[in-house]
Amino acid sequence: MQPSLASRSGSDTLDVDAALQSLLDGTATETGERFFSALVKSLAGVLGTSGAWVTEYVARERRLRAHAFWLDGTFVHGYEQALDGTPCQKVIEEAQLVFYPDRVLELFAGDPGIRAHEVMSYMGVPLQDLDGTILGHLAVLDHRPMADDARARALFHVFAGRAAAELRRLRAERELREREERLNRVVTTVFDTIIELDAGLRVTLLNPAGEKALGLPAADVLGHDFGRLLDGASRARLTALVTEIDARPPDERSLWIGTGLRVQRQDGQTFSAEASLSRADLHGKAFYTLVLRDESQRVEAERKIAALTEESESLREALRVLDNLDEIVGRSPALLAALRDTAQVARTDSTVLILGETGTGKELFARAIHDGSPRRQRPLIRVNCAAIPANLIESELFGHERGAFTGATAKRVGRFALADGGTIFLDEIGELPLELQPKLLRVLQEGELEAVGSSQTKRVDVRVIAATNRDLAREVQEGRFREDLYYRLDVFPLRVPPLRERGDDVVMLATLFAERIARRLGRRFAPISPAWALRLRGYRWPGNVRELENVIERAAITAAGDHLNLDRALPSPGDADSAPPPEQRHDRVRTATEIEAFERSNLQRALEACDWRIAGERGAAVLLGMKASTLSSRLKALGLRRPSGQSRDLDDPPHEISRVATSREQLSTRHLE
């Protein structure tokens, strides 16, 4: 079999000059893909091989992608192959010419391309960038053995050099095109107005944001003097700034224009813009890039940022509050009734007025209402009307404009605007100043508000939940609260029961508080004993759940062992009662009949609280601090008996008591003062 890399006419000498001329004739007028097609066809022809191909190497995928592949007199389109396990692998990895004169099919039996094309011989050379990076490779292959000819190798390198130069050109052209596309995306999608001006300050480019800002299509602006869109002072200022830039060194030809450029829109309206100005030279000509931003857009963006900042701070505050509160715990009838009302009203958009003593957990119920409502994805904004000074609460609720009053150095978004679409919780609503109540009434009636110092009306969609520990009806009668606002708030009154009405809930809550405090202190405490459970239920809890938590924390801190020190932490029962004013104390001596009536009432409350049990850990004697025999004697002496027909399951929790004295001595020394 006659080897290739020789003249097909049978001559053993390769005519290098003729080969080079063939290369020039085939590729001189071509570029890009057409150049590569002409190159491989000419290369296969002058070297007398079955085929030739030029590839680009995709390093991240370790694949060769053909720009052109000539084989057996035709082009193979869209050809690519994996690098590993092929004759080309050594070319790419070692960056050198590789020559297999024979037995390629045996050496690379795992290469499907070699098998499919029945390749017997192969020669390949890498195509490199100027820094040595492998761009691809050029190869010839034949169905016959190839002869090793130095002149053929030299010619092969010439073809490879030409192919590498074109591949470098294509890659640079592609990168330039990609950069231009990225730049074009920036220019066309950026929020700011971008205007390019020539040396005569005529517009040569206007991006889409600029068309929108000026209210003009680019076609109506290009080639025209940009100065006609500026007022007189701004036009003079821009000209002076251009002169200033021209006088600077080439690497310092840019500056910031803070304020003062007045730009006129197509509709005749003007806006004040902040801008940047820079100069670039192209082909010896100066061009200026002016980037404009409407100051009102910046102010609006700052307003939104401030609003989001306040909203996030409100959410962080909410999380801090939740960290200090347990979930709503209890099973008393009073609490379950409040929870049923909460579930029913949460699904609606009605205004809710939460009523309850201080420390009962009114905010927890407000959060439960919000979390169960369709507005749960929007914020719950909390405002404590009692914690904000009267002269600032209007600004806090409705916001203010810059300069609305002394100290208003920036525009402020009010809490109602922050709660738009969500819920606002007005805690301690009874503390709201009387002069501000009509403005709140307008928001409730019409969903409209005006910021302090503004004449613009803003609509808001806010659900209102208010809370108070005051008797608002009495406040209305005494002229401290507007009647119309009261009835606007009192759409759905929700009463949160005080702790003294919640029976065994006090023990459940105390246990939860003890467990949480124990984790925080790194300690363990024994369960609350039945005797102390009776004492906890018997106390009036004027501070409600908040007071209970404080008592348990004091008991945990002062505990010497693993038992809560409730003796020190829990006030004595009489401390829960309201002491009479000093001028009314010791004003008269009680009669024996009054003392006996008080003792009878006190003993009866204790018996009712303990389901008329006398002895035992849950008996009235423990609660009263008396011996069971002494208590039985007093009951007989006073004629106190369990009412007939009154019978309950002994496992049921006892009823609440308002106050129980713990000994007869207290009747004379504490309760009769």
C-alpha positions as CSV (number, residue, x, y, z in Angstrom):
1,M,0.0,0.0,0.0
2,Q,1.5,3.4,-1.1
3,P,1.9,5.8,1.9
4,S,0.2,9.2,1.9
5,L,1.9,12.5,2.5
6,A,3.2,12.2,-1.1
7,S,1.9,13.3,-4.4
8,R,-1.1,11.3,-5.6
9,S,0.5,11.2,-9.0
10,G,3.0,8.7,-7.6
11,S,5.9,11.1,-7.1
12,D,7.8,10.6,-3.8
13,T,8.6,14.3,-3.5
14,L,6.2,16.8,-1.8
15,D,6.1,20.1,-3.7
16,V,6.1,22.5,-0.8
17,D,5.8,25.6,-3.0
18,A,2.8,24.2,-4.8
19,A,1.2,23.2,-1.4
20,L,1.7,26.7,0.0
21,Q,0.2,28.2,-3.2
22,S,-2.7,25.9,-2.8
23,L,-3.2,27.0,0.8
24,L,-3.1,30.7,-0.2
25,D,-5.4,30.2,-3.1
26,G,-7.9,28.3,-1.0
27,T,-8.0,30.6,2.1
28,A,-6.8,34.1,1.1
29,T,-10.3,35.5,0.7
30,E,-12.0,33.6,3.5
31,T,-12.5,34.2,7.2
32,G,-14.2,32.4,10.1
33,E,-15.9,29.1,9.4
34,R,-15.4,29.4,5.7
35,F,-11.7,29.8,6.2
36,F,-11.5,26.7,8.2
37,S,-13.5,24.7,5.6
38,A,-11.1,25.9,2.9
39,L,-8.1,25.1,5.1
40,V,-8.9,21.5,5.9
41,K,-10.0,20.8,2.3
42,S,-6.7,22.3,1.0
43,L,-4.6,20.5,3.7
44,A,-6.0,17.1,2.9
45,G,-5.5,17.7,-0.8
46,V,-1.8,18.8,-0.7
47,L,-0.9,16.1,1.9
48,G,-2.9,13.4,0.1
49,T,-4.8,12.3,3.2
50,S,-8.3,11.0,3.5
51,G,-9.3,13.8,5.8
52,A,-8.4,16.8,7.9
53,W,-10.1,18.7,10.7
54,V,-9.6,21.8,12.8
55,T,-11.2,21.9,16.3
56,E,-11.7,24.2,19.3
57,Y,-10.9,22.7,22.7
58,V,-13.6,23.2,25.4
59,A,-11.5,22.7,28.5
60,R,-14.3,22.6,31.1
61,E,-15.9,19.7,29.2
62,R,-12.7,18.1,27.9
63,R,-14.2,18.0,24.4
64,L,-13.1,18.9,20.9
65,R,-15.6,20.7,18.8
66,A,-14.9,20.8,15.0
67,H,-15.0,24.1,13.1
68,A,-14.5,22.1,9.9
69,F,-14.1,18.4,9.2
70,W,-13.2,17.2,5.6
71,L,-13.3,13.4,5.1
72,D,-13.4,11.3,2.0
73,G,-14.4,14.1,-0.3
74,T,-17.1,15.7,1.8
75,F,-17.7,17.8,4.9
76,V,-18.8,16.3,8.2
77,H,-21.0,18.9,9.9
78,G,-21.5,19.5,13.6
79,Y,-18.9,16.9,14.7
80,E,-17.5,16.8,18.2
81,Q,-16.0,14.2,20.5
82,A,-14.6,13.6,24.0
83,L,-10.9,14.1,24.3
84,D,-10.0,11.2,26.6
85,G,-8.9,8.0,24.9
86,T,-8.3,9.5,21.5
87,P,-5.1,10.2,19.5
88,C,-5.8,13.9,20.1
89,Q,-5.4,13.6,23.9
90,K,-1.7,13.7,23.8
91,V,-1.7,16.7,21.4
92,I,-3.8,18.7,23.8
93,E,-2.2,17.6,27.1
94,E,1.5,17.7,26.0
95,A,1.1,20.7,23.5
96,Q,3.2,19.1,20.8
97,L,2.9,17.5,17.4
98,V,1.9,13.9,17.6
99,F,2.3,11.4,14.7
100,Y,1.0,7.9,14.5
101,P,2.1,6.5,11.1
102,D,0.2,3.2,11.4
103,R,-2.0,0.9,13.7
104,V,-4.2,3.8,15.1
105,L,-7.2,1.5,15.0
106,E,-5.4,-1.0,17.2
107,L,-3.9,1.6,19.6
108,F,-7.3,3.5,20.1
109,A,-9.8,0.7,19.8
110,G,-12.0,2.4,22.3
111,D,-12.4,5.6,20.3
112,P,-15.8,5.3,18.4
113,G,-14.7,7.9,15.9
114,I,-11.6,5.9,14.9
115,R,-13.6,2.7,14.5
116,A,-16.4,4.5,12.5
117,H,-14.0,6.1,10.1
118,E,-11.5,3.2,9.9
119,V,-8.6,5.5,10.7
120,M,-5.1,3.8,10.3
121,S,-2.8,6.8,10.6
122,Y,-3.0,10.2,12.3
123,M,-1.0,13.4,12.7
124,G,-2.1,16.3,14.9
125,V,-0.6,19.6,16.2
126,P,-1.9,22.0,18.9
127,L,-3.3,25.4,18.2
128,Q,-2.1,27.8,20.9
129,D,-2.8,31.4,22.0
130,L,0.0,33.8,22.4
131,D,0.4,32.9,26.1
132,G,0.5,29.2,25.3
133,T,-3.1,28.4,26.2
134,I,-4.5,25.5,24.1
135,L,-7.2,26.8,21.8
136,G,-7.7,23.6,19.8
137,H,-5.9,21.4,17.3
138,L,-5.4,20.7,13.6
139,A,-5.1,17.1,12.5
140,V,-5.0,14.9,9.3
141,L,-6.0,11.2,9.2
142,D,-5.9,8.5,6.6
143,H,-7.2,5.1,5.9
144,R,-3.6,4.1,4.9
145,P,-0.3,4.4,6.7
146,M,1.5,7.8,6.5
147,A,5.1,8.4,5.6
148,D,7.1,10.6,8.0
149,D,8.3,13.5,5.8
150,A,10.1,16.5,7.4
151,R,8.9,18.8,4.6
152,A,5.3,17.6,5.3
153,R,5.7,18.3,9.0
154,A,7.0,21.8,8.2
155,L,4.1,22.5,5.9
156,F,1.7,21.1,8.5
157,H,3.1,23.6,11.0
158,V,2.5,26.4,8.5
159,F,-1.2,25.4,8.1
160,A,-1.5,25.1,11.9
161,G,0.0,28.6,12.5
162,R,-2.5,30.1,10.1
163,A,-5.4,28.1,11.7
164,A,-4.3,29.3,15.2
165,A,-4.2,32.9,14.1
166,E,-7.7,32.7,12.7
167,L,-8.9,30.8,15.9
168,R,-7.4,33.6,18.0
169,R,-9.1,36.2,15.9
170,L,-12.5,34.4,16.2
171,R,-12.1,34.0,19.9
172,A,-11.2,37.7,20.4
173,E,-14.1,38.7,18.2
174,R,-16.5,36.5,20.2
175,E,-15.2,38.0,23.5
176,L,-15.6,41.5,22.2
177,R,-19.1,40.8,21.0
178,E,-20.0,39.3,24.4
179,R,-18.6,42.4,26.2
180,E,-20.5,44.6,23.9
181,E,-23.7,42.6,24.6
182,R,-23.1,42.8,28.3
183,L,-22.5,46.5,28.1
184,N,-25.6,46.9,25.9
185,R,-27.6,45.0,28.5
186,V,-26.3,47.3,31.2
187,V,-27.0,50.4,29.2
188,T,-30.5,49.3,28.1
189,T,-31.6,47.9,31.5
190,V,-30.0,50.3,34.0
191,F,-32.3,52.4,36.1
192,D,-30.4,55.7,35.3
193,T,-30.5,57.8,32.2
194,I,-27.4,57.4,30.1
195,I,-26.6,60.0,27.4
196,E,-23.5,60.1,25.2
197,L,-22.5,63.5,23.8
198,D,-20.0,64.5,21.1
199,A,-17.6,67.4,21.3
200,G,-20.4,69.8,20.3
201,L,-22.6,68.3,23.1
202,R,-24.9,66.7,20.5
203,V,-26.6,63.5,21.6
204,T,-25.1,60.3,20.1
205,L,-26.7,57.8,22.4
206,L,-29.7,57.7,24.7
207,N,-30.7,54.5,26.6
208,P,-34.3,53.4,27.2
209,A,-34.3,54.7,30.8
210,G,-33.4,58.1,29.3
211,E,-36.2,57.9,26.7
212,K,-38.7,57.3,29.6
213,A,-37.2,60.0,31.8
214,L,-37.3,62.6,29.0
215,G,-40.6,61.4,27.5
216,L,-38.8,61.4,24.1
217,P,-37.8,58.6,21.7
218,A,-34.1,58.4,21.0
219,A,-34.7,59.2,17.3
220,D,-36.0,62.6,18.3
221,V,-32.9,63.4,20.3
222,L,-30.0,61.9,18.5
223,G,-27.9,64.5,16.7
224,H,-29.5,67.4,18.5
225,D,-27.9,69.8,21.1
226,F,-28.5,68.4,24.6
227,G,-28.4,71.9,25.9
228,R,-31.9,72.5,24.6
229,L,-33.2,70.1,27.3
230,L,-31.6,72.1,30.1
231,D,-32.5,75.5,31.6
232,G,-30.1,78.4,31.1
233,A,-28.2,77.9,34.4
234,S,-27.8,74.2,33.9
235,R,-26.7,74.6,30.3
236,A,-24.0,77.0,31.3
237,R,-22.9,74.7,34.2
238,L,-22.6,71.7,31.9
239,T,-20.5,73.6,29.4
240,A,-18.2,74.7,32.3
241,L,-17.9,71.2,33.6
242,V,-17.0,69.9,30.1
243,T,-14.3,72.5,29.9
244,E,-13.0,71.5,33.4
245,I,-12.8,67.8,32.4
246,D,-11.0,68.6,29.2
247,A,-8.3,70.3,31.2
248,R,-7.7,67.3,33.4
249,P,-5.1,64.5,32.8
250,P,-6.6,61.6,30.8
251,D,-6.9,59.3,33.9
252,E,-8.9,61.9,35.8
253,R,-11.5,62.9,33.3
254,S,-14.6,62.2,35.4
255,L,-16.6,64.0,38.1
256,W,-19.7,63.9,40.2
257,I,-22.5,66.5,39.8
258,G,-24.4,66.4,43.1
259,T,-27.4,68.6,42.4
260,G,-28.4,71.5,40.3
261,L,-29.0,70.2,36.7
262,R,-32.6,71.0,35.8
263,V,-33.8,68.8,32.9
264,Q,-36.9,69.5,30.9
265,R,-39.2,66.7,29.8
266,Q,-41.2,66.5,26.6
267,D,-44.4,67.5,28.5
268,G,-42.7,70.7,29.7
269,Q,-42.2,69.5,33.3
270,T,-38.7,69.7,34.8
271,F,-36.8,67.6,37.3
272,S,-33.7,68.2,39.3
273,A,-31.0,65.6,38.6
274,E,-27.8,64.4,40.1
275,A,-25.3,63.2,37.6
276,S,-21.8,61.9,36.7
277,L,-19.8,63.2,33.7
278,S,-16.9,61.5,32.1
279,R,-14.8,61.8,28.9
280,A,-13.5,59.1,26.5
281,D,-11.6,59.5,23.3
282,L,-12.3,57.4,20.2
283,H,-10.3,57.8,17.0
284,G,-9.0,61.1,18.2
285,K,-12.5,62.5,18.9
286,A,-13.9,63.3,22.4
287,F,-17.1,61.8,23.7
288,Y,-18.8,62.6,27.0
289,T,-21.0,60.2,29.0
290,L,-23.6,61.9,31.2
291,V,-25.4,59.6,33.7
292,L,-28.5,61.3,35.2
293,R,-30.8,60.3,38.1
294,D,-34.0,62.1,39.0
295,E,-33.5,63.3,42.6
296,S,-37.1,62.5,43.4
297,Q,-36.4,58.8,42.5
298,R,-33.5,58.8,44.9
299,V,-35.7,60.4,47.6
300,E,-38.4,57.8,47.0
301,A,-35.8,55.0,47.1
302,E,-34.5,56.3,50.4
303,R,-38.1,56.5,51.7
304,K,-38.7,52.8,50.7
305,I,-35.4,51.8,52.3
306,A,-36.4,53.7,55.5
307,A,-39.8,52.0,55.4
308,L,-38.2,48.6,55.0
309,T,-35.7,49.3,57.8
310,E,-38.5,50.3,60.2
311,E,-40.5,47.3,59.2
312,S,-37.6,45.0,59.8
313,E,-36.9,46.7,63.1
314,S,-40.6,46.2,64.0
315,L,-40.3,42.5,63.1
316,R,-37.1,42.2,65.2
317,E,-39.0,43.8,68.1
318,A,-41.8,41.3,67.6
319,L,-39.4,38.4,67.8
320,R,-37.9,39.9,71.0
321,V,-41.3,40.1,72.5
322,L,-42.2,36.5,71.5
323,D,-38.9,35.3,73.0
324,N,-40.2,36.6,76.3
325,L,-43.7,35.2,76.1
326,D,-44.9,31.7,76.2
327,E,-47.7,30.4,74.0
328,I,-51.2,30.9,75.3
329,V,-51.4,28.1,77.8
330,G,-54.4,26.9,79.8
331,R,-57.6,25.0,79.8
332,S,-59.9,27.0,82.1
333,P,-63.4,27.8,80.8
334,A,-62.6,31.5,80.8
335,L,-59.5,31.1,78.7
336,L,-61.1,28.7,76.3
337,A,-64.0,31.1,75.7
338,A,-61.5,33.8,74.9
339,L,-59.7,31.5,72.5
340,R,-62.9,30.6,70.7
341,D,-63.7,34.3,70.2
342,T,-60.1,34.8,68.9
343,A,-60.4,32.0,66.3
344,Q,-63.8,33.3,65.1
345,V,-62.7,36.9,64.7
346,A,-59.3,36.1,63.3
347,R,-60.8,34.9,60.0
348,T,-62.5,38.2,59.4
349,D,-61.2,41.7,58.8
350,S,-63.1,43.3,61.7
351,T,-61.7,45.8,64.2
352,V,-61.0,44.1,67.5
353,L,-60.9,45.8,71.0
354,I,-59.0,43.6,73.5
355,L,-59.9,44.3,77.1
356,G,-58.0,43.0,80.1
357,E,-56.0,43.9,83.1
358,T,-52.3,44.7,82.8
359,G,-50.2,41.6,82.4
360,T,-52.9,39.3,81.0
361,G,-51.2,38.8,77.6
362,K,-53.3,41.1,75.4
363,E,-50.5,41.4,72.9
364,L,-50.3,37.6,72.6
365,F,-54.0,37.5,71.7
366,A,-53.4,40.3,69.1
367,R,-50.7,38.2,67.5
368,A,-52.9,35.2,67.5
369,I,-55.6,37.1,65.7
370,H,-53.1,38.4,63.1
371,D,-51.5,35.0,62.6
372,G,-54.9,33.4,62.0
373,S,-56.0,36.1,59.5
374,P,-55.6,36.3,55.7
375,R,-53.1,39.1,56.4
376,R,-50.7,36.8,58.1
377,Q,-48.1,37.2,55.3
378,R,-48.0,41.0,55.9
379,P,-46.5,42.7,59.0
380,L,-48.1,43.2,62.3
381,I,-47.0,46.7,63.5
382,R,-47.1,47.3,67.2
383,V,-47.6,50.8,68.7
384,N,-47.6,51.4,72.5
385,C,-49.7,54.6,72.7
386,A,-48.6,55.1,76.4
387,A,-44.9,54.9,75.6
388,I,-44.7,57.7,73.0
389,P,-44.7,61.4,74.0
390,A,-48.0,63.2,73.1
391,N,-46.2,65.6,70.8
392,L,-44.6,62.8,68.8
393,I,-47.4,60.2,68.6
394,E,-49.1,61.8,65.5
395,S,-45.8,61.6,63.6
396,E,-45.3,58.0,64.8
397,L,-48.7,56.9,63.6
398,F,-49.0,58.9,60.4
399,G,-45.5,59.9,59.5
400,H,-44.2,63.4,58.7
401,E,-42.6,65.4,55.9
402,R,-39.1,66.8,56.0
403,G,-39.2,70.2,57.8
404,A,-42.7,69.6,59.2
405,F,-41.5,70.6,62.6
406,T,-38.3,71.3,64.4
407,G,-36.1,68.3,64.3
408,A,-37.8,66.7,61.2
409,T,-34.6,66.5,59.2
410,A,-35.9,63.7,57.0
411,K,-39.2,62.3,55.8
412,R,-40.6,59.6,58.1
413,V,-43.0,56.8,57.2
414,G,-45.7,56.3,59.8
415,R,-46.7,53.1,61.4
416,F,-50.0,53.0,59.5
417,A,-48.2,53.2,56.2
418,L,-45.8,50.4,57.3
419,A,-48.8,48.2,58.2
420,D,-50.5,48.8,54.8
421,G,-51.9,45.4,53.8
422,G,-51.3,44.0,57.3
423,T,-52.4,44.7,60.9
424,I,-51.6,47.5,63.4
425,F,-51.9,46.8,67.1
426,L,-52.6,49.9,69.1
427,D,-51.7,48.9,72.6
428,E,-52.9,51.1,75.5
429,I,-55.4,52.9,73.2
430,G,-56.9,54.6,76.2
431,E,-53.8,56.7,76.5
432,L,-54.2,58.2,73.0
433,P,-54.4,62.0,73.3
434,L,-57.9,63.4,72.8
435,E,-56.8,65.8,70.1
436,L,-55.4,63.0,68.0
437,Q,-58.5,60.7,68.2
438,P,-60.3,62.4,65.2
439,K,-57.4,61.6,62.9
440,L,-57.5,57.9,64.0
441,L,-61.2,57.9,63.5
442,R,-60.7,59.1,59.9
443,V,-58.4,56.2,59.2
444,L,-60.9,53.7,60.6
445,Q,-63.8,55.2,58.7
446,E,-62.2,56.1,55.4
447,G,-58.9,54.3,55.2
448,E,-57.2,57.7,54.6
449,L,-54.4,59.6,56.4
450,E,-52.2,62.6,56.0
451,A,-48.6,62.8,57.2
452,V,-47.7,65.7,59.4
453,G,-46.7,68.7,57.2
454,S,-48.3,67.1,54.1
455,S,-51.4,68.1,52.2
456,Q,-51.5,64.8,50.2
457,T,-53.9,62.1,51.3
458,K,-52.7,58.6,51.3
459,R,-55.0,55.5,51.3
460,V,-54.1,52.6,53.5
461,D,-55.6,49.1,54.0
462,V,-54.9,48.3,57.6
463,R,-56.7,46.1,60.1
464,V,-56.8,47.6,63.5
465,I,-56.5,45.7,66.8
466,A,-56.6,47.9,69.9
467,A,-56.1,47.0,73.5
468,T,-56.6,48.7,76.8
469,N,-56.8,48.0,80.5
470,R,-59.1,51.0,81.0
471,D,-62.9,51.1,81.1
472,L,-63.4,53.0,77.9
473,A,-67.1,53.3,78.4
474,R,-66.4,55.2,81.6
475,E,-63.7,57.2,79.9
476,V,-66.3,58.3,77.3
477,Q,-68.7,59.3,80.1
478,E,-66.0,61.4,81.7
479,G,-65.0,63.1,78.5
480,R,-61.5,61.5,78.1
481,F,-62.3,59.4,75.1
482,R,-64.4,60.2,72.0
483,E,-67.7,58.3,71.9
484,D,-67.6,57.9,68.0
485,L,-64.1,56.5,68.2
486,Y,-65.0,54.1,71.0
487,Y,-67.8,52.6,68.9
488,R,-65.5,52.3,65.9
489,L,-63.1,50.3,68.0
490,D,-65.7,48.3,69.9
491,V,-66.8,46.3,66.8
492,F,-65.7,43.0,68.4
493,P,-64.7,43.3,72.1
494,L,-62.5,40.4,73.3
495,R,-62.0,40.1,77.0
496,V,-58.8,38.4,78.2
497,P,-59.6,36.9,81.6
498,P,-57.4,37.8,84.6
499,L,-55.3,35.0,86.1
500,R,-57.4,34.8,89.2
501,E,-60.3,33.6,87.0
502,R,-58.3,30.9,85.3
503,G,-58.2,28.2,88.0
504,D,-55.5,25.6,87.5
505,D,-54.0,27.5,84.6
506,V,-51.9,29.4,87.1
507,V,-50.1,26.1,88.1
508,M,-49.6,25.2,84.4
509,L,-48.1,28.5,83.6
510,A,-45.9,28.4,86.8
511,T,-44.6,25.0,85.7
512,L,-43.8,26.3,82.2
513,F,-42.1,29.4,83.6
514,A,-40.1,27.3,86.0
515,E,-38.9,24.9,83.2
516,R,-37.9,27.8,81.0
517,I,-36.0,29.7,83.7
518,A,-34.3,26.4,84.8
519,R,-33.0,26.0,81.2
520,R,-31.7,29.5,81.3
521,L,-30.0,29.1,84.6
522,G,-28.7,25.6,83.9
523,R,-30.6,24.1,86.9
524,R,-33.3,21.6,87.6
525,F,-36.2,22.2,90.0
526,A,-38.6,19.8,91.6
527,P,-42.3,20.0,90.6
528,I,-44.6,22.4,92.4
529,S,-46.1,20.6,95.4
530,P,-49.9,20.4,95.9
531,A,-49.7,22.7,98.9
532,W,-48.0,25.4,96.9
533,A,-50.3,24.8,94.0
534,L,-53.2,25.7,96.4
535,R,-51.3,28.8,97.5
536,L,-50.7,29.9,93.9
537,R,-54.4,29.4,93.0
538,G,-55.4,31.3,96.1
539,Y,-53.4,34.4,95.4
540,R,-55.3,37.2,93.6
541,W,-52.5,38.0,91.1
542,P,-53.1,41.7,90.5
543,G,-50.2,41.7,88.0
544,N,-51.6,38.6,86.3
545,V,-49.3,36.4,84.1
546,R,-46.5,39.0,84.1
547,E,-46.5,39.0,87.9
548,L,-46.6,35.2,88.0
549,E,-43.5,35.0,85.8
550,N,-41.6,37.4,88.0
551,V,-42.6,35.4,91.1
552,I,-41.3,32.1,89.6
553,E,-38.1,33.8,88.5
554,R,-37.5,35.2,92.0
555,A,-38.3,31.7,93.5
556,A,-35.7,30.2,91.1
557,I,-33.0,32.7,91.8
558,T,-33.3,32.4,95.6
559,A,-33.8,28.6,95.6
560,A,-31.1,27.0,97.8
561,G,-31.6,23.4,96.4
562,D,-33.9,21.9,93.8
563,H,-37.1,23.4,95.3
564,L,-38.4,26.8,94.2
565,N,-38.2,29.3,97.1
566,L,-41.9,30.3,96.8
567,D,-42.0,31.2,100.5
568,R,-39.8,34.2,99.8
569,A,-41.1,35.0,96.3
570,L,-44.9,34.7,96.7
571,P,-46.6,37.7,98.5
572,S,-48.9,36.7,101.3
573,P,-52.5,36.6,100.3
574,G,-53.4,39.9,101.9
575,D,-50.8,41.7,99.9
576,A,-52.8,41.2,96.8
577,D,-55.7,43.3,98.1
578,S,-55.8,47.0,97.6
579,A,-54.9,48.7,100.8
580,P,-57.2,51.5,101.9
581,P,-55.9,55.1,101.7
582,P,-53.9,56.1,104.8
583,E,-56.6,58.5,106.0
584,Q,-59.1,55.6,106.2
585,R,-57.0,53.2,108.2
586,H,-57.8,52.6,111.9
587,D,-60.8,54.9,111.4
588,R,-63.0,52.7,113.6
589,V,-63.1,49.6,115.7
590,R,-64.8,46.5,114.2
591,T,-67.5,44.8,116.2
592,A,-67.4,41.2,117.1
593,T,-70.3,40.6,114.7
594,E,-68.2,42.1,111.8
595,I,-65.2,40.0,112.7
596,E,-67.3,36.8,112.8
597,A,-68.9,37.6,109.5
598,F,-65.5,38.2,107.9
599,E,-64.2,34.9,109.3
600,R,-67.2,33.0,108.1
601,S,-66.8,34.5,104.6
602,N,-63.1,33.8,104.5
603,L,-63.5,30.1,105.6
604,Q,-66.3,29.6,103.1
605,R,-64.1,30.9,100.3
606,A,-61.3,28.6,101.4
607,L,-63.7,25.6,101.5
608,E,-65.1,26.3,98.1
609,A,-61.6,26.6,96.6
610,C,-60.8,23.2,98.0
611,D,-64.1,21.5,97.0
612,W,-65.0,21.5,100.8
613,R,-62.0,19.2,101.6
614,I,-60.7,20.0,105.1
615,A,-57.7,17.8,105.5
616,G,-54.9,16.6,103.2
617,E,-52.5,18.3,100.8
618,R,-55.4,19.9,98.8
619,G,-57.5,20.6,101.9
620,A,-58.6,24.0,103.2
621,A,-56.6,23.6,106.4
622,V,-53.4,23.8,104.4
623,L,-54.6,26.8,102.5
624,L,-55.6,28.6,105.8
625,G,-52.5,27.6,107.7
626,M,-54.5,25.8,110.3
627,K,-54.8,22.3,111.8
628,A,-57.6,20.3,110.3
629,S,-59.1,19.7,113.8
630,T,-59.0,23.4,114.5
631,L,-60.7,24.1,111.2
632,S,-63.4,21.5,112.0
633,S,-64.1,23.1,115.3
634,R,-64.5,26.6,113.8
635,L,-66.8,25.3,111.2
636,K,-69.0,23.7,113.8
637,A,-68.9,26.8,115.9
638,L,-69.9,29.0,112.9
639,G,-72.4,26.6,111.6
640,L,-70.8,26.3,108.2
641,R,-71.8,23.2,106.2
642,R,-71.4,22.0,102.6
643,P,-74.5,23.1,100.7
644,S,-76.8,20.2,99.9
645,G,-76.8,18.9,96.3
646,Q,-73.4,20.4,95.6
647,S,-71.2,17.6,94.3
648,R,-68.4,17.5,91.9
649,D,-65.7,15.1,90.7
650,L,-62.9,15.2,93.3
651,D,-60.4,15.3,90.4
652,D,-61.8,18.6,89.0
653,P,-59.8,21.7,89.8
654,P,-61.4,23.8,92.5
655,H,-63.1,27.1,91.9
656,E,-61.1,30.3,92.2
657,I,-61.1,32.4,95.3
658,S,-60.8,36.1,95.5
659,R,-58.8,36.1,98.8
660,V,-58.2,33.7,101.7
661,A,-56.7,34.7,105.0
662,T,-54.2,32.0,106.2
663,S,-54.8,32.2,109.9
664,R,-57.1,33.7,112.5
665,E,-54.3,36.0,113.6
666,Q,-54.3,37.6,110.2
667,L,-58.0,38.4,110.6
668,S,-57.2,40.8,113.4
669,T,-53.7,42.0,112.4
670,R,-54.0,42.4,108.6
671,H,-57.5,42.2,107.3
672,L,-59.2,44.3,109.9
673,E,-56.7,47.2,109.9
